Amino acid sequence: MATTTLTTAEDRTEVGHAARIDHVSKSFGGPEGQQLVLDDITLDVAPGEFVTLLGASGCGKSTLLNLVA
């Protein structure tokens, strides 16, 4: 589990991540060349946090989850 320290003027809080996706990009090659489907995606999920990926068909939701798997 990764740990990040967030600093504010009033206090310091330590936050752990249940999952972290950091600067992920993915492209697929085809007859028309490379098609970029994910570009520099970053996502932090805190322990106990519930996250939903929403978007139109073909926007990269399943591609992102397949990369995580």
N, CA, C and O atoms as a GROMACS GRO file, in nm:
protein
  276
    1MET      N    1   0.084  -0.118   0.000
    1MET     CA    2   0.000   0.000   0.000
    1MET      C    3   0.088   0.123   0.000
    1MET      O    4   0.178   0.135   0.083
    2ALA      N    5   0.065   0.216  -0.092
    2ALA     CA    6   0.141   0.339  -0.100
    2ALA      C    7   0.091   0.438   0.004
    2ALA      O    8  -0.025   0.434   0.044
    3THR      N    9   0.178   0.526   0.047
    3THR     CA   10   0.140   0.627   0.145
    3THR      C   11   0.182   0.764   0.094
    3THR      O   12   0.292   0.781   0.043
    4THR      N   13   0.092   0.861   0.110
    4THR     CA   14   0.119   0.997   0.070
    4THR      C   15   0.091   1.088   0.188
    4THR      O   16  -0.004   1.064   0.263
    5THR      N   17   0.170   1.192   0.204
    5THR     CA   18   0.145   1.288   0.310
    5THR      C   19   0.090   1.416   0.248
    5THR      O   20   0.154   1.476   0.161
    6LEU      N   21  -0.028   1.456   0.292
    6LEU     CA   22  -0.090   1.580   0.248
    6LEU      C   23  -0.066   1.685   0.355
    6LEU      O   24  -0.094   1.661   0.472
    7THR      N   25  -0.014   1.799   0.316
    7THR     CA   26   0.018   1.903   0.414
    7THR      C   27  -0.069   2.024   0.391
    7THR      O   28  -0.080   2.074   0.279
    8THR      N   29  -0.133   2.070   0.498
    8THR     CA   30  -0.207   2.196   0.494
    8THR      C   31  -0.143   2.290   0.595
    8THR      O   32  -0.055   2.249   0.671
    9ALA      N   33  -0.186   2.413   0.595
    9ALA     CA   34  -0.131   2.510   0.689
    9ALA      C   35  -0.167   2.473   0.832
    9ALA      O   36  -0.093   2.507   0.925
   10GLU      N   37  -0.279   2.403   0.852
   10GLU     CA   38  -0.325   2.374   0.988
   10GLU      C   39  -0.273   2.243   1.043
   10GLU      O   40  -0.244   2.235   1.162
   11ASP      N   41  -0.259   2.137   0.957
   11ASP     CA   42  -0.217   2.009   1.010
   11ASP      C   43  -0.153   1.923   0.901
   11ASP      O   44  -0.147   1.961   0.784
   12ARG      N   45  -0.106   1.809   0.943
   12ARG     CA   46  -0.052   1.710   0.849
   12ARG      C   47  -0.135   1.584   0.862
   12ARG      O   48  -0.161   1.538   0.973
   13THR      N   49  -0.177   1.528   0.748
   13THR     CA   50  -0.260   1.408   0.746
   13THR      C   51  -0.195   1.305   0.656
   13THR      O   52  -0.153   1.337   0.544
   14GLU      N   53  -0.185   1.181   0.704
   14GLU     CA   54  -0.129   1.074   0.622
   14GLU      C   55  -0.244   0.992   0.562
   14GLU      O   56  -0.335   0.949   0.633
   15VAL      N   57  -0.239   0.972   0.431
   15VAL     CA   58  -0.345   0.902   0.360
   15VAL      C   59  -0.286   0.781   0.290
   15VAL      O   60  -0.187   0.792   0.217
   16GLY      N   61  -0.347   0.663   0.313
   16GLY     CA   62  -0.304   0.543   0.241
   16GLY      C   63  -0.396   0.519   0.123
   16GLY      O   64  -0.510   0.565   0.123
   17HIS      N   65  -0.346   0.448   0.023
   17HIS     CA   66  -0.425   0.420  -0.097
   17HIS      C   67  -0.453   0.272  -0.105
   17HIS      O   68  -0.363   0.189  -0.090
   18ALA      N   69  -0.578   0.238  -0.130
   18ALA     CA   70  -0.614   0.099  -0.156
   18ALA      C   71  -0.572   0.061  -0.298
   18ALA      O   72  -0.535  -0.053  -0.325
   19ALA      N   73  -0.579   0.158  -0.388
   19ALA     CA   74  -0.536   0.138  -0.527
   19ALA      C   75  -0.490   0.272  -0.582
   19ALA      O   76  -0.540   0.378  -0.545
   20ARG      N   77  -0.392   0.264  -0.671
   20ARG     CA   78  -0.342   0.387  -0.733
   20ARG      C   79  -0.307   0.357  -0.878
   20ARG      O   80  -0.234   0.263  -0.907
   21ILE      N   81  -0.359   0.438  -0.968
   21ILE     CA   82  -0.326   0.434  -1.110
   21ILE      C   83  -0.255   0.565  -1.137
   21ILE      O   84  -0.308   0.673  -1.109
   22ASP      N   85  -0.134   0.557  -1.191
   22ASP     CA   86  -0.052   0.678  -1.203
   22ASP      C   87   0.001   0.695  -1.345
   22ASP      O   88   0.085   0.618  -1.390
   23HIS      N   89  -0.048   0.795  -1.415
   23HIS     CA   90  -0.002   0.833  -1.549
   23HIS      C   91  -0.009   0.717  -1.648
   23HIS      O   92   0.090   0.685  -1.714
   24VAL      N   93  -0.126   0.655  -1.659
   24VAL     CA   94  -0.145   0.542  -1.750
   24VAL      C   95  -0.194   0.592  -1.886
   24VAL      O   96  -0.288   0.672  -1.894
   25SER      N   97  -0.131   0.543  -1.990
   25SER     CA   98  -0.173   0.572  -2.127
   25SER      C   99  -0.179   0.440  -2.203
   25SER      O  100  -0.102   0.348  -2.174
   26LYS      N  101  -0.268   0.431  -2.300
   26LYS     CA  102  -0.282   0.308  -2.380
   26LYS      C  103  -0.326   0.346  -2.520
   26LYS      O  104  -0.414   0.430  -2.538
   27SER      N  105  -0.262   0.284  -2.618
   27SER     CA  106  -0.303   0.304  -2.757
   27SER      C  107  -0.308   0.169  -2.825
   27SER      O  108  -0.242   0.074  -2.783
   28PHE      N  109  -0.387   0.161  -2.930
   28PHE     CA  110  -0.401   0.040  -3.010
   28PHE      C  111  -0.360   0.072  -3.153
   28PHE      O  112  -0.390   0.179  -3.205
   29GLY      N  113  -0.289  -0.023  -3.215
   29GLY     CA  114  -0.250  -0.007  -3.355
   29GLY      C  115  -0.357  -0.063  -3.446
   29GLY      O  116  -0.421  -0.163  -3.414
   30GLY      N  117  -0.377   0.000  -3.557
   30GLY     CA  118  -0.474  -0.045  -3.655
   30GLY      C  119  -0.430  -0.005  -3.794
   30GLY      O  120  -0.320   0.048  -3.812
   31PRO      N  121  -0.514  -0.032  -3.892
   31PRO     CA  122  -0.478   0.002  -4.030
   31PRO      C  123  -0.457   0.152  -4.052
   31PRO      O  124  -0.385   0.192  -4.144
   32GLU      N  125  -0.520   0.233  -3.970
   32GLU     CA  126  -0.507   0.378  -3.983
   32GLU      C  127  -0.400   0.434  -3.891
   32GLU      O  128  -0.390   0.556  -3.876
   33GLY      N  129  -0.319   0.348  -3.828
   33GLY     CA  130  -0.214   0.394  -3.737
   33GLY      C  131  -0.254   0.375  -3.592
   33GLY      O  132  -0.350   0.303  -3.562
   34GLN      N  133  -0.182   0.438  -3.502
   34GLN     CA  134  -0.208   0.427  -3.359
   34GLN      C  135  -0.329   0.512  -3.319
   34GLN      O  136  -0.344   0.626  -3.362
   35GLN      N  137  -0.414   0.452  -3.235
   35GLN     CA  138  -0.528   0.525  -3.181
   35GLN      C  139  -0.512   0.531  -3.029
   35GLN      O  140  -0.515   0.428  -2.963
   36LEU      N  141  -0.495   0.651  -2.975
   36LEU     CA  142  -0.480   0.671  -2.832
   36LEU      C  143  -0.617   0.661  -2.765
   36LEU      O  144  -0.708   0.737  -2.798
   37VAL      N  145  -0.633   0.566  -2.671
   37VAL     CA  146  -0.763   0.547  -2.606
   37VAL      C  147  -0.762   0.592  -2.460
   37VAL      O  148  -0.866   0.629  -2.407
   38LEU      N  149  -0.646   0.589  -2.396
   38LEU     CA  150  -0.630   0.642  -2.261
   38LEU      C  151  -0.508   0.733  -2.262
   38LEU      O  152  -0.403   0.694  -2.314
   39ASP      N  153  -0.520   0.852  -2.207
   39ASP     CA  154  -0.410   0.947  -2.211
   39ASP      C  155  -0.384   1.005  -2.073
   39ASP      O  156  -0.460   1.088  -2.024
   40ASP      N  157  -0.275   0.961  -2.008
   40ASP     CA  158  -0.228   1.014  -1.881
   40ASP      C  159  -0.335   1.009  -1.772
   40ASP      O  160  -0.368   1.111  -1.711
   41ILE      N  161  -0.390   0.890  -1.748
   41ILE     CA  162  -0.495   0.871  -1.647
   41ILE      C  163  -0.430   0.851  -1.510
   41ILE      O  164  -0.341   0.767  -1.496
   42THR      N  165  -0.475   0.926  -1.411
   42THR     CA  166  -0.430   0.912  -1.273
   42THR      C  167  -0.553   0.901  -1.185
   42THR      O  168  -0.646   0.981  -1.197
   43LEU      N  169  -0.554   0.801  -1.095
   43LEU     CA  170  -0.667   0.778  -1.006
   43LEU      C  171  -0.616   0.721  -0.875
   43LEU      O  172  -0.541   0.623  -0.875
   44ASP      N  173  -0.657   0.780  -0.763
   44ASP     CA  174  -0.626   0.728  -0.631
   44ASP      C  175  -0.755   0.685  -0.564
   44ASP      O  176  -0.854   0.760  -0.565
   45VAL      N  177  -0.755   0.565  -0.507
   45VAL     CA  178  -0.872   0.514  -0.436
   45VAL      C  179  -0.831   0.489  -0.292
   45VAL      O  180  -0.740   0.411  -0.265
   46ALA      N  181  -0.896   0.556  -0.199
   46ALA     CA  182  -0.866   0.542  -0.057
   46ALA      C  183  -0.930   0.416  -0.001
   46ALA      O  184  -1.030   0.368  -0.056
   47PRO      N  185  -0.875   0.360   0.106
   47PRO     CA  186  -0.936   0.244   0.168
   47PRO      C  187  -1.082   0.271   0.207
   47PRO      O  188  -1.112   0.375   0.267
   48GLY      N  189  -1.172   0.180   0.173
   48GLY     CA  190  -1.314   0.196   0.205
   48GLY      C  191  -1.391   0.283   0.108
   48GLY      O  192  -1.513   0.295   0.120
   49GLU      N  193  -1.323   0.344   0.012
   49GLU     CA  194  -1.389   0.431  -0.085
   49GLU      C  195  -1.455   0.348  -0.195
   49GLU      O  196  -1.399   0.247  -0.237
   50PHE      N  197  -1.572   0.390  -0.240
   50PHE     CA  198  -1.646   0.325  -0.347
   50PHE      C  199  -1.632   0.411  -0.472
   50PHE      O  200  -1.663   0.529  -0.469
   51VAL      N  201  -1.584   0.351  -0.580
   51VAL     CA  202  -1.558   0.426  -0.703
   51VAL      C  203  -1.635   0.364  -0.818
   51VAL      O  204  -1.641   0.241  -0.831
   52THR      N  205  -1.694   0.446  -0.902
   52THR     CA  206  -1.765   0.402  -1.021
   52THR      C  207  -1.705   0.472  -1.142
   52THR      O  208  -1.681   0.593  -1.139
   53LEU      N  209  -1.681   0.397  -1.248
   53LEU     CA  210  -1.637   0.455  -1.374
   53LEU      C  211  -1.757   0.469  -1.465
   53LEU      O  212  -1.822   0.369  -1.497
   54LEU      N  213  -1.787   0.590  -1.506
   54LEU     CA  214  -1.901   0.617  -1.593
   54LEU      C  215  -1.851   0.681  -1.722
   54LEU      O  216  -1.754   0.756  -1.721
   55GLY      N  217  -1.917   0.650  -1.830
   55GLY     CA  218  -1.882   0.714  -1.956
   55GLY      C  219  -1.954   0.646  -2.071
   55GLY      O  220  -2.014   0.539  -2.056
   56ALA      N  221  -1.946   0.710  -2.184
   56ALA     CA  222  -2.011   0.659  -2.304
   56ALA      C  223  -1.941   0.532  -2.352
   56ALA      O  224  -1.827   0.504  -2.316
   57SER      N  225  -2.010   0.456  -2.434
   57SER     CA  226  -1.955   0.337  -2.493
   57SER      C  227  -1.830   0.372  -2.574
   57SER      O  228  -1.830   0.466  -2.653
   58GLY      N  229  -1.723   0.296  -2.551
   58GLY     CA  230  -1.601   0.319  -2.625
   58GLY      C  231  -1.507   0.423  -2.567
   58GLY      O  232  -1.409   0.459  -2.632
   59CYS      N  233  -1.534   0.472  -2.446
   59CYS     CA  234  -1.450   0.579  -2.391
   59CYS      C  235  -1.328   0.527  -2.315
   59CYS      O  236  -1.242   0.607  -2.277
   60GLY      N  237  -1.318   0.395  -2.291
   60GLY     CA  238  -1.199   0.340  -2.228
   60GLY      C  239  -1.217   0.282  -2.089
   60GLY      O  240  -1.118   0.247  -2.024
   61LYS      N  241  -1.340   0.269  -2.042
   61LYS     CA  242  -1.365   0.214  -1.907
   61LYS      C  243  -1.313   0.072  -1.895
   61LYS      O  244  -1.236   0.042  -1.803
   62SER      N  245  -1.352  -0.015  -1.985
   62SER     CA  246  -1.309  -0.155  -1.980
   62SER      C  247  -1.160  -0.169  -2.007
   62SER      O  248  -1.094  -0.255  -1.948
   63THR      N  249  -1.106  -0.087  -2.093
   63THR     CA  250  -0.963  -0.090  -2.120
   63THR      C  251  -0.884  -0.058  -1.994
   63THR      O  252  -0.786  -0.126  -1.964
   64LEU      N  253  -0.925   0.043  -1.920
   64LEU     CA  254  -0.859   0.079  -1.795
   64LEU      C  255  -0.868  -0.034  -1.694
   64LEU      O  256  -0.768  -0.069  -1.632
   65LEU      N  257  -0.987  -0.093  -1.678
   65LEU     CA  258  -1.003  -0.203  -1.582
   65LEU      C  259  -0.925  -0.326  -1.623
   65LEU      O  260  -0.872  -0.397  -1.537
   66ASN      N  261  -0.915  -0.354  -1.752
   66ASN     CA  262  -0.835  -0.467  -1.799
   66ASN      C  263  -0.686  -0.445  -1.773
   66ASN      O  264  -0.615  -0.541  -1.743
   67LEU      N  265  -0.639  -0.321  -1.783
   67LEU     CA  266  -0.500  -0.292  -1.750
   67LEU      C  267  -0.472  -0.313  -1.601
   67LEU      O  268  -0.365  -0.359  -1.563
   68VAL      N  269  -0.569  -0.278  -1.518
   68VAL     CA  270  -0.554  -0.297  -1.373
   68VAL      C  271  -0.552  -0.445  -1.340
   68VAL      O  272  -0.473  -0.489  -1.256
   69ALA      N  273  -0.638  -0.522  -1.406
   69ALA     CA  274  -0.647  -0.667  -1.378
   69ALA      C  275  -0.519  -0.734  -1.419
   69ALA      O  276  -0.505  -0.856  -1.405
   0.00000   0.00000   0.00000
